[in-house]
Amino acid sequence: MKALLLHPLPLGGQMWRATARQLPIDSIAPNLYELGDSIQEWAQRSLELAGGHDLIVVGNSVGGMCALEVAAASPAQVKAVVLIGSKADVNPDPSARDAAVQLLEAEGVGAAFDHLWAPLFGPSTPSTVIAEARALAISQGVAAIVTGVRAFHDRRDLTDVAKKWNGPLVGISGALDTTPLPAKLEQIASGEKRTFHLVPDCGHYASLERPSQVDQILHDLIEELA
């Protein structure tokens, strides 16, 4: 069994390096922007990278949406889904998409990060963590992040996928997350074989802001499935 680790906007697979070192199983952490123009393409290509291995699929934000697509595409291969600060529904907002793309193309990833994504971290997150995330975002390049923004905004609704998934599902939300609110993920992660964890004093990027707590949740899940 392997862990498939799927990153959020505007970061890349490198964000999972510390988590990967802590896990008792091997992991795969692709840069999703390189895999296609849609979340469904990302899911299919991620499955190709994973080969035929059984998977625990972990996704933060848009990575969680990709995790649901992976589960839908290969339910027998996926042994559990972990959603971090993610949701299943979609409320199309072309104006927000176009504004984000315009900002990226006009002012660059750094300015877009400061305006769109830095505010999603909890207020007590160390400045070094945010600075490292910003540098990782900038390293992806404008074109990659634009691809990610378009994929996020133009995704399909995954509400039915989340409802019909009958394997283990774990939801993890930062208590201070605003997009989505924890209650939205808690609703998805309620029911048989589903658990929800609320991480205190934490924003949208729980695996970066409170890594030890997230890593422990993943350890416990892996032990359950072993």
NORVEN-V983220 format. One record per helix or strand of 3 or more residues. SS is the DSSP state (helix for helix, strand for strand). FROM is the first residue (numbers start at 1). TO is the last residue. If there is no record, write none. Layout:
# NORVEN-V983220
ss & from & to
SS & FROM & TO
SS & FROM & TO
This chain:
# NORVEN-V983220
ss & from & to
strand & 2 & 6
helix & 13 & 22
helix & 32 & 35
helix & 39 & 50
strand & 55 & 60
helix & 62 & 73
strand & 78 & 84
helix & 94 & 107
helix & 109 & 120
helix & 127 & 140
helix & 142 & 153
helix & 159 & 164
strand & 168 & 174
helix & 182 & 188
strand & 194 & 199
helix & 206 & 209
helix & 211 & 225
